[in-house]
Amino acid sequence: MDHINEITHIESVRLSDDGASVIIIDQTQLPNRTEYLTLSSAKDMWEAIYHLKVRGAPAIGICAGYGIYCLALQIRERNYDGFLRKFRENKNYLNSSRPTAVNLSWALNRMEQVVTGNSDKEITEILELLKEECMKIHQEDISMCRAISEYGLSLLKDGDGILTHCNAGPLATSRYGTGQGPLFLGKERGMNFRVYADETRPLLQGARLTSYELQKAGIDVTLICDNMASIVMKNGWIQACMVGCDRVAANGDVANKIGTSGVAILARYYGIPFYVLGPTSTIDMSCKTGNEIVIELREPEEIKGKFYSEPVALKEVKCYNPAFDVTDHSLITAIITEQGICRPPYTDSLAVLF
């Protein structure tokens, strides 16, 4: 079908014009300010990833690919062993910023393979190959988002009500996005959806980012608190739930932003399809079940003070602040990748992809 309403695509991560640094939209400043950051040092890149200035598994992977290339340009050692040693130092440092999102390690490992697979070449040649590889990672992500969006859109009907959690749109990926990609592609094709966006406590990615993207694209969006998901489902306003993912285990268990598993449990109770959308790069076949996924714990301040003019709890009150939870494979209707739609049993359908 021909596009009807071409929408403006947000470019959240790119290589600078001089090819020496990474340019990102600072997602912590949205929706009130659109600010771009230039990342040149390893410390800047680590902090941008850790503090969620760049976030979303695919966007983190793109940023990591560009970032490790820019750091490789700064390595002074011109002999291969010295270059590789410093490259791996930078790689391990960046990889420590977000342990749960598999795209980070995936992209860094892919860039390292360029170095280790070309040990017979001059450093200048290796640097050129690294540049080609990081740009390839970005272009593949654009194609991947389009393919995921196509498959996801095939599961929706014009006028459907969709519940989202966290943010898996253009800011978190490239172009259309993953979890919200079908909504943008459908809008281009003249389809109209009613989207209910969970605010996604405590960092409010649904409120600050998803509702921002959807509103800017002219898509009907209603912002709800996380604890309102049940009532909008009970009211019959939701025909499908669509979320992204940060890591998928071999059995189909999925790690995604904290609160995702609760949405899946509610969707099962109300008989609503629960779809997970993400690239095959987020599937970790070496991880047998979700029990093996390391869950990142974050600072209490994000719960007690962030986004508030005054703290909402006493300083001495303890907080438990996991960044992710794991949704059991039994609650997931389908996992949608750029290679197709996987359905239970996931031990079989995911294995086919590899």
C-alpha positions as CSV (number, residue, x, y, z in Angstrom):
1,M,0.0,0.0,0.0
2,D,1.3,3.5,-0.8
3,H,2.2,5.8,2.0
4,I,-0.5,8.4,2.7
5,N,0.8,10.4,5.6
6,E,4.6,10.6,5.6
7,I,5.7,11.4,9.2
8,T,8.9,13.1,10.4
9,H,11.4,10.6,11.6
10,I,13.4,11.4,14.7
11,E,17.2,10.7,14.5
12,S,18.2,9.9,18.1
13,V,21.7,8.8,17.5
14,R,24.2,9.6,14.7
15,L,27.9,9.9,13.9
16,S,29.1,13.5,13.8
17,D,29.9,15.1,10.5
18,D,33.6,14.9,11.1
19,G,33.2,11.3,12.2
20,A,35.0,11.8,15.5
21,S,32.2,11.8,18.0
22,V,28.6,10.6,18.6
23,I,25.6,13.0,18.5
24,I,22.6,12.0,20.6
25,I,19.3,13.5,21.6
26,D,19.4,13.9,25.4
27,Q,16.3,11.9,26.2
28,T,16.4,13.0,29.9
29,Q,15.4,16.5,28.7
30,L,12.3,15.5,26.8
31,P,9.6,16.5,26.3
32,N,10.2,20.1,27.4
33,R,13.6,20.6,25.8
34,T,15.2,19.1,22.7
35,E,18.9,19.1,23.4
36,Y,21.7,17.4,21.4
37,L,24.9,16.1,23.1
38,T,28.2,15.5,21.6
39,L,30.0,12.4,23.1
40,S,33.7,12.2,22.5
41,S,35.2,10.6,25.6
42,A,34.7,7.1,27.0
43,K,33.4,8.7,30.2
44,D,30.8,10.8,28.3
45,M,29.6,7.7,26.5
46,W,29.4,5.6,29.6
47,E,27.4,8.3,31.5
48,A,25.1,8.9,28.5
49,I,24.2,5.2,28.5
50,Y,24.0,4.7,32.2
51,H,22.0,7.9,32.9
52,L,19.6,7.0,30.0
53,K,20.4,10.1,28.0
54,V,20.4,7.5,25.2
55,R,18.2,4.5,25.9
56,G,16.3,1.8,24.2
57,A,18.1,-1.4,23.3
58,P,18.7,-0.8,19.6
59,A,19.6,2.9,20.1
60,I,22.1,1.8,22.8
61,G,23.6,-0.7,20.3
62,I,23.9,2.0,17.7
63,C,25.5,4.4,20.1
64,A,27.9,1.8,21.3
65,G,29.0,0.9,17.8
66,Y,29.7,4.6,16.9
67,G,31.2,5.2,20.3
68,I,33.7,2.4,20.3
69,Y,34.7,3.5,16.7
70,C,35.3,7.0,17.9
71,L,37.4,5.8,20.8
72,A,39.4,3.6,18.5
73,L,40.3,6.7,16.5
74,Q,41.9,8.1,19.7
75,I,44.1,5.0,20.4
76,R,47.7,6.1,20.0
77,E,49.3,2.6,19.8
78,R,50.0,1.7,16.2
79,N,51.0,-1.9,16.8
80,Y,48.2,-4.4,16.7
81,D,48.6,-5.9,20.2
82,G,48.7,-2.5,21.8
83,F,45.7,-1.3,19.8
84,L,43.7,-4.5,20.6
85,R,44.5,-4.2,24.4
86,K,43.3,-0.5,24.5
87,F,40.2,-1.3,22.3
88,R,39.2,-4.0,24.8
89,E,39.7,-1.7,27.7
90,N,37.3,0.8,26.1
91,K,34.9,-2.0,25.2
92,N,34.7,-3.5,28.7
93,Y,34.2,0.0,30.2
94,L,31.3,0.8,27.9
95,N,29.8,-2.6,28.4
96,S,29.6,-2.1,32.2
97,S,27.1,0.8,31.8
98,R,23.9,-1.2,31.2
99,P,24.3,-5.0,32.0
100,T,20.7,-6.0,31.1
101,A,20.4,-4.7,27.5
102,V,21.9,-7.3,25.3
103,N,22.3,-4.9,22.3
104,L,25.1,-3.1,24.1
105,S,27.3,-6.2,24.4
106,W,26.1,-7.5,21.0
107,A,27.2,-4.3,19.2
108,L,30.5,-4.1,21.1
109,N,31.3,-7.7,20.4
110,R,30.5,-7.2,16.7
111,M,32.9,-4.3,16.6
112,E,35.6,-6.3,18.4
113,Q,35.3,-9.1,15.8
114,V,36.3,-6.6,13.2
115,V,39.5,-6.0,15.1
116,T,40.3,-9.6,15.9
117,G,39.3,-10.8,12.4
118,N,41.8,-8.4,10.7
119,S,44.9,-8.8,12.8
120,D,47.0,-9.0,9.6
121,K,46.0,-5.5,8.5
122,E,47.4,-2.0,9.3
123,I,45.6,-0.1,12.0
124,T,44.5,2.5,9.5
125,E,42.7,-0.2,7.5
126,I,41.1,-1.6,10.7
127,L,39.8,1.8,11.6
128,E,38.2,2.1,8.2
129,L,36.6,-1.3,8.6
130,L,35.3,-0.3,12.1
131,K,33.7,2.8,10.6
132,E,32.0,0.7,7.9
133,E,30.7,-1.8,10.6
134,C,29.2,0.8,12.9
135,M,27.4,2.5,10.0
136,K,26.2,-0.9,8.9
137,I,24.8,-1.6,12.4
138,H,22.8,1.7,12.1
139,Q,21.5,1.0,8.6
140,E,20.5,-2.6,9.5
141,D,18.6,-1.2,12.5
142,I,16.6,1.1,10.1
143,S,15.7,-1.9,7.9
144,M,15.0,-4.0,11.0
145,C,12.6,-1.5,12.4
146,R,10.7,-1.3,9.1
147,A,10.4,-5.1,8.9
148,I,9.2,-5.5,12.5
149,S,6.7,-2.7,12.0
150,E,5.3,-4.5,8.9
151,Y,4.9,-7.8,10.8
152,G,3.4,-6.1,13.8
153,L,1.0,-4.1,11.7
154,S,-0.4,-7.3,10.2
155,L,-1.7,-8.2,13.7
156,L,-3.7,-5.0,14.1
157,K,-7.0,-3.6,12.7
158,D,-7.9,0.0,11.9
159,G,-9.4,1.6,15.0
160,D,-7.8,-0.8,17.5
161,G,-7.0,0.4,21.0
162,I,-3.3,-0.3,21.9
163,L,-1.7,-0.3,25.3
164,T,2.1,0.6,25.4
165,H,4.6,0.4,28.2
166,C,7.9,2.3,28.4
167,N,9.2,3.5,25.0
168,A,10.1,1.5,22.0
169,G,9.6,4.1,19.3
170,P,11.9,6.1,17.1
171,L,13.8,7.6,20.1
172,A,14.7,4.1,21.3
173,T,15.7,2.7,17.9
174,S,15.8,4.0,14.3
175,R,13.0,5.4,12.2
176,Y,9.7,3.6,13.2
177,G,10.8,1.8,16.3
178,T,10.0,-1.7,17.5
179,G,7.2,-1.8,20.1
180,Q,5.5,1.3,18.7
181,G,6.7,0.9,15.1
182,P,3.4,-0.5,13.8
183,L,1.6,2.5,15.1
184,F,3.8,4.9,13.1
185,L,3.7,2.7,10.0
186,G,-0.1,2.4,10.3
187,K,-0.4,6.2,10.6
188,E,1.5,6.6,7.3
189,R,-0.9,4.3,5.7
190,G,-4.0,6.2,6.9
191,M,-4.9,3.8,9.8
192,N,-6.1,5.3,13.1
193,F,-5.3,3.7,16.4
194,R,-6.3,4.7,19.9
195,V,-3.1,4.4,22.1
196,Y,-3.1,4.3,25.8
197,A,0.5,4.9,27.0
198,D,1.5,3.8,30.5
199,E,3.6,6.6,32.1
200,T,6.1,3.9,33.1
201,R,7.3,4.8,36.6
202,P,9.8,5.7,38.0
203,L,11.6,7.3,35.0
204,L,8.4,8.1,33.0
205,Q,9.6,7.0,29.6
206,G,6.0,6.4,28.5
207,A,4.9,9.9,29.6
208,R,8.0,11.8,28.5
209,L,8.9,9.9,25.3
210,T,6.1,7.7,24.0
211,S,3.3,10.2,24.3
212,Y,5.7,12.9,22.9
213,E,6.4,10.8,19.8
214,L,2.8,9.8,19.2
215,Q,1.5,13.3,19.7
216,K,4.0,14.7,17.3
217,A,3.1,12.1,14.7
218,G,-0.6,13.0,15.0
219,I,-1.6,9.6,16.6
220,D,-4.4,9.5,19.1
221,V,-2.7,9.0,22.4
222,T,-4.0,9.0,26.0
223,L,-1.5,9.0,28.9
224,I,-2.4,6.8,31.9
225,C,-0.7,6.0,35.1
226,D,0.7,2.5,35.3
227,N,-2.0,1.4,37.8
228,M,-4.7,2.4,35.4
229,A,-3.9,-0.4,32.9
230,S,-6.5,-2.7,34.4
231,I,-9.4,-0.4,34.2
232,V,-8.9,0.6,30.6
233,M,-8.6,-3.2,29.7
234,K,-11.8,-3.9,31.7
235,N,-13.6,-1.0,29.8
236,G,-12.9,-2.9,26.5
237,W,-10.7,-0.1,25.2
238,I,-7.6,-2.3,24.6
239,Q,-7.4,-4.8,21.7
240,A,-3.7,-5.5,22.0
241,C,-0.6,-4.7,24.1
242,M,2.6,-3.9,22.3
243,V,6.0,-3.6,24.1
244,G,9.7,-3.7,23.2
245,C,12.3,-5.8,24.9
246,D,15.9,-5.6,26.2
247,R,16.7,-9.3,26.3
248,V,14.9,-12.5,25.2
249,A,15.9,-15.8,26.6
250,A,15.9,-19.0,24.5
251,N,12.6,-20.2,26.1
252,G,10.8,-16.9,25.2
253,D,11.1,-15.2,28.7
254,V,11.5,-11.5,28.1
255,A,13.3,-8.8,30.1
256,N,11.8,-5.3,29.6
257,K,11.2,-2.1,31.5
258,I,9.9,-2.7,35.0
259,G,6.1,-3.1,35.0
260,T,6.0,-5.1,31.8
261,S,5.2,-8.4,33.5
262,G,2.3,-6.8,35.3
263,V,0.8,-5.6,32.0
264,A,1.2,-9.1,30.6
265,I,-0.6,-10.7,33.6
266,L,-3.5,-8.2,33.3
267,A,-3.7,-8.9,29.5
268,R,-3.9,-12.6,30.1
269,Y,-6.7,-12.1,32.6
270,Y,-8.7,-9.9,30.2
271,G,-8.0,-12.1,27.2
272,I,-6.0,-9.4,25.3
273,P,-3.1,-10.4,23.0
274,F,0.3,-9.4,24.5
275,Y,2.9,-8.8,21.8
276,V,6.7,-8.3,22.3
277,L,8.5,-6.6,19.4
278,G,12.3,-6.6,19.0
279,P,15.2,-7.4,16.8
280,T,16.9,-10.8,16.7
281,S,19.9,-9.1,18.3
282,T,18.0,-9.0,21.6
283,I,17.5,-12.8,21.6
284,D,20.2,-14.4,23.7
285,M,20.2,-18.1,22.8
286,S,22.9,-18.7,25.4
287,C,20.5,-17.6,28.1
288,K,18.2,-20.5,28.7
289,T,15.5,-18.8,30.8
290,G,14.7,-15.4,32.3
291,N,16.1,-16.6,35.6
292,E,19.6,-16.1,34.2
293,I,19.0,-12.5,33.2
294,V,20.8,-10.0,35.5
295,I,18.4,-7.3,36.6
296,E,20.0,-3.8,37.0
297,L,19.2,-2.1,40.3
298,R,19.2,1.7,40.2
299,E,19.5,4.6,42.7
300,P,16.6,5.2,45.2
301,E,16.6,8.9,44.2
302,E,14.8,7.9,41.0
303,I,11.8,6.9,43.1
304,K,11.9,9.4,45.9
305,G,13.1,12.6,44.2
306,K,13.5,12.6,40.4
307,F,11.0,14.9,38.6
308,Y,9.7,16.2,41.9
309,S,10.4,19.7,43.4
310,E,10.6,18.0,46.8
311,P,11.2,14.4,47.8
312,V,8.1,12.3,48.1
313,A,9.5,10.1,50.8
314,L,11.7,10.5,53.9
315,K,15.4,10.3,53.2
316,E,15.9,7.3,55.4
317,V,13.1,5.3,53.7
318,K,14.6,2.3,51.8
319,C,13.8,1.8,48.1
320,Y,13.9,-1.2,45.8
321,N,14.4,0.1,42.3
322,P,14.9,-2.7,39.7
323,A,15.1,-1.3,36.1
324,F,13.6,-4.3,34.5
325,D,11.4,-7.4,35.2
326,V,11.0,-10.6,33.3
327,T,7.8,-11.6,31.6
328,D,7.2,-15.3,31.6
329,H,7.0,-16.8,28.1
330,S,3.6,-18.3,28.9
331,L,2.1,-14.8,29.0
332,I,3.3,-13.8,25.6
333,T,1.1,-14.2,22.6
334,A,3.9,-13.7,20.0
335,I,7.4,-12.3,19.7
336,I,7.7,-10.2,16.6
337,T,11.2,-9.9,14.9
338,E,12.5,-8.6,11.6
339,Q,12.5,-12.2,10.4
340,G,8.9,-13.0,11.2
341,I,6.4,-13.7,14.0
342,C,7.4,-16.3,16.5
343,R,4.7,-18.1,18.5
344,P,4.8,-20.7,21.3
345,P,6.6,-23.0,21.9
346,Y,9.4,-20.4,21.7
347,T,12.1,-22.9,22.3
348,D,11.2,-24.1,18.8
349,S,10.2,-20.9,17.0
350,L,13.2,-18.8,18.3
351,A,15.6,-21.5,17.5
352,V,14.5,-21.5,13.8
353,L,15.7,-17.9,13.6
354,F,19.3,-19.0,14.3
